[in-house]
Amino acid sequence: MFQTRLKETLKSIKTVLTPNEKFYLVIMNPQPPRLYGLPKLHKAEIPIRPVVSAVYRESSLGVSQGSTLGPVLFLIYINDLAFSFNGTVYYKLLLYVDDTNILLPAPSYSNLLDKSKLAANHLSNWYKDNVLNLNVEKRQIIHFSHSRKANKSLLVKLNQKSIQQVSTTKFLGINLSSNISWELHTDALSVKLSTNFYIFRQLRYSVSRDILVNAYYGLLLWGPSPLSNKIFKMQKRAVRIIAWKLHDSPSKHILYSLRFLSPVFT
């Protein structure tokens, strides 16, 4: 079994080597050790990874992991990507650290499909020009619409591979659905809040109110939703715990004193 795993490990290592890199692998002590001196009937065989040494040769591409050059090149690349979209009226780029999103407003399904293909082609060319590889399997496309056409498939390819279309996605902590319903987000948030009540009760003995107060992220978006009433009730319960108030105390002045943004104010 160990030899089989070892062969698979070496096989996977060899598949990631580039033409400009050659590694000389030296396997040392491939046999798994046996441990003795343990209590009776408790002998154990513990497989360990083989010790692999490698001799590196110069490569004209790539950056060493952990190098200070990496973050600098990342900023240059990500800024150049945004710059490459300047002057185009079809796209709007949303960049947050390493999270890149393209917004494509369109009056019709056919127009949206055309814009999506143009954007995919633009990205493909940019990656090729900058000698970068794109993992298409991690890319997603979602069609936001109030109509039933949101369920229609968008067949968009990137580097000859189809981009996965999804009906829900998570964007910077907010759960979004293709039909622009906030049911998914409110359900997820209510579960998260319900598990935090106990934490609030315990933390209020040891931390300040400022630490306990946590802004409800994205409230300006989902707050006006009719589904937010459920969240508002849970929010009132949470602020009463934070402020050391009784369970039936009026919550509006508590929210105001804590500078809490709540659905009641949106």
C-alpha positions in Angstrom: 0.0 0.0 0.0 2.8 2.4 0.9 4.7 1.7 -2.3 1.4 2.3 -4.3 0.9 5.7 -2.5 4.5 6.6 -3.1 4.2 5.9 -6.8 1.1 8.0 -7.0 2.8 10.8 -5.2 5.7 10.8 -7.5 3.4 10.6 -10.5 1.5 13.6 -9.3 4.7 15.5 -8.8 6.0 14.8 -12.3 2.8 16.1 -13.9 3.3 19.6 -12.5 6.8 20.0 -13.9 7.2 22.6 -16.6 9.5 22.2 -19.6 11.9 24.7 -18.1 12.2 22.9 -14.8 13.9 19.6 -14.1 13.9 17.9 -10.7 16.1 15.1 -9.5 14.1 13.1 -7.0 15.9 11.0 -4.4 13.8 8.8 -2.3 15.1 8.0 1.1 13.9 5.3 3.5 10.7 4.5 1.6 9.7 1.7 4.1 7.3 2.7 6.8 8.6 2.3 10.4 7.2 -0.1 12.9 6.8 1.2 16.4 7.4 -1.1 19.3 7.5 -0.7 23.1 3.8 0.2 23.1 1.4 -1.7 25.4 0.5 -5.2 24.4 -1.9 -5.5 21.4 -1.2 -1.9 20.5 1.5 -2.3 17.9 1.0 0.1 15.0 2.3 0.8 11.5 2.4 4.5 10.8 3.0 5.4 7.1 5.1 8.5 6.6 5.7 10.6 3.5 9.0 9.8 1.7 11.7 12.3 2.1 12.2 13.9 -1.3 15.2 16.1 -2.1 15.1 18.2 -5.3 17.8 20.0 -7.3 16.3 23.1 -9.0 17.5 24.6 -12.2 16.9 28.1 -13.5 13.5 28.9 -14.9 12.5 31.9 -17.1 9.0 32.0 -15.6 7.4 32.0 -12.2 7.9 33.6 -8.8 9.2 31.8 -5.7 6.6 31.1 -3.1 6.8 33.6 -0.2 8.8 36.1 -2.3 8.2 39.8 -1.7 8.0 40.1 -5.5 4.7 38.1 -5.5 2.4 40.8 -4.0 4.0 43.5 -6.2 3.4 41.5 -9.4 -0.1 40.8 -8.2 -0.9 44.5 -7.9 0.6 45.2 -11.3 -1.4 42.4 -12.9 -4.8 43.2 -11.2 -4.4 46.9 -12.1 -3.6 46.1 -15.7 -6.7 43.8 -15.9 -8.9 46.7 -14.7 -7.1 49.1 -17.2 -7.7 46.7 -20.1 -11.4 47.1 -19.5 -11.3 50.9 -19.6 -13.1 52.4 -22.6 -15.5 49.5 -22.9 -19.2 50.4 -22.5 -20.2 46.7 -22.1 -18.6 45.8 -18.8 -18.1 47.0 -15.3 -15.4 45.4 -13.2 -15.7 44.9 -9.4 -12.4 44.2 -7.8 -11.9 43.4 -4.1 -8.4 42.1 -3.2 -8.2 38.9 -5.4 -11.9 38.7 -6.0 -12.7 39.8 -9.6 -16.3 40.2 -10.9 -17.6 41.4 -14.2 -21.1 43.0 -14.3 -22.9 42.9 -17.7 -26.1 44.9 -17.8 -28.2 43.9 -20.8 -31.8 44.7 -22.0 -32.4 41.2 -23.3 -31.2 37.6 -23.0 -29.6 37.6 -26.5 -27.8 40.8 -25.7 -26.5 39.4 -22.4 -25.3 36.3 -24.1 -23.3 38.3 -26.7 -21.8 40.5 -24.0 -20.8 37.5 -22.0 -19.0 35.9 -24.9 -17.2 39.2 -25.6 -16.1 39.4 -22.0 -14.9 35.8 -21.9 -12.9 36.4 -25.1 -11.4 39.6 -23.7 -10.3 37.7 -20.5 -8.9 34.8 -22.5 -6.8 37.2 -24.6 -5.6 39.1 -21.6 -4.4 35.9 -19.8 -2.6 34.7 -22.9 -0.9 38.1 -23.4 0.3 38.0 -19.8 1.4 34.3 -19.8 -1.1 33.3 -17.1 -3.2 30.2 -16.7 -6.9 30.5 -15.7 -8.7 27.8 -13.9 -12.1 27.8 -15.7 -13.5 25.2 -13.3 -13.6 27.8 -10.5 -15.3 30.5 -12.7 -19.1 31.0 -12.4 -21.7 32.9 -14.2 -25.1 34.0 -12.8 -28.0 35.7 -14.6 -29.9 38.1 -12.4 -33.5 38.8 -13.5 -37.0 39.1 -12.1 -38.4 37.2 -15.0 -38.3 33.5 -15.6 -35.7 33.9 -18.2 -33.2 33.9 -15.4 -33.4 30.2 -15.6 -32.3 30.1 -19.2 -28.8 28.7 -19.6 -25.9 31.0 -20.7 -23.6 28.9 -22.8 -20.4 30.8 -22.5 -16.9 29.3 -23.0 -13.5 30.4 -21.8 -10.5 28.7 -23.2 -12.7 26.1 -24.9 -14.3 25.2 -21.6 -17.9 26.0 -20.5 -18.3 28.4 -17.6 -20.5 26.9 -14.9 -23.8 28.7 -14.5 -25.2 28.9 -11.0 -28.5 30.1 -9.5 -27.0 31.2 -6.2 -23.6 32.6 -5.3 -21.9 34.3 -2.3 -20.5 37.8 -3.0 -18.4 39.3 -0.1 -20.5 37.5 2.5 -23.9 38.2 0.9 -25.9 35.3 -0.5 -27.3 36.2 -3.9 -29.9 34.4 -6.0 -30.6 34.7 -9.7 -34.2 35.8 -9.0 -33.0 38.6 -6.7 -34.8 37.1 -3.7 -33.3 37.6 -0.3 -34.8 34.4 1.1 -31.5 32.5 0.9 -29.5 35.3 2.7 -32.1 35.8 5.5 -32.3 32.1 6.1 -28.5 31.8 6.3 -28.3 34.9 8.5 -31.0 33.7 10.9 -29.2 30.4 11.5 -25.9 32.3 12.1 -27.6 34.7 14.5 -29.4 32.0 16.5 -26.1 30.3 17.2 -24.5 33.6 18.4 -27.0 34.4 21.2 -25.2 32.2 23.7 -21.8 33.7 22.7 -23.3 37.2 23.3 -24.4 36.3 26.8 -21.0 34.9 27.7 -18.9 37.6 26.1 -20.8 40.5 27.7 -19.1 39.6 31.0 -15.6 40.1 29.7 -15.7 42.5 26.7 -17.0 46.0 26.0 -20.2 46.9 24.2 -18.2 48.2 21.3 -16.7 44.8 20.7 -20.1 43.1 20.9 -21.7 45.5 18.5 -21.3 44.0 15.0 -22.7 45.8 12.0 -25.2 43.7 10.0 -23.3 43.4 6.8 -25.1 44.4 3.6 -28.2 45.6 5.4 -28.8 48.4 2.9 -29.4 45.7 0.2 -31.5 43.1 2.0 -32.9 45.3 4.7 -36.0 46.5 2.7 -36.9 43.0 1.8 -40.1 41.7 3.4 -38.2 38.7 4.6 -36.0 40.8 6.8 -38.7 41.0 9.5 -37.5 37.6 10.8 -33.9 39.0 11.0 -35.1 42.1 12.7 -36.7 40.1 15.5 -33.5 38.2 16.1 -31.5 41.5 15.9 -33.7 43.0 18.7 -33.1 40.0 20.8 -29.3 40.3 20.3 -29.1 44.0 21.1 -31.0 43.4 24.4 -28.4 40.9 25.4 -25.6 43.3 24.4 -27.2 46.2 26.3 -28.1 44.1 29.4 -31.8 44.8 28.9 -34.8 42.7 29.7 -36.3 40.5 27.0 -39.4 42.7 26.7 -37.6 46.1 26.7 -38.3 48.5 23.8 -35.5 48.0 21.3 -35.6 51.1 19.1 -33.7 53.4 21.5 -31.2 50.6 22.2 -30.5 50.3 18.4 -30.2 54.0 18.2 -27.8 54.2 21.2 -25.7 51.5 19.8 -25.7 53.2 16.4 -27.0 50.0 14.9 -28.3 50.0 11.4 -31.5 48.1 11.4 -34.3 47.2 8.9 -36.6 49.6 10.9 -34.4 52.5 9.7 -34.1 51.5 6.0 
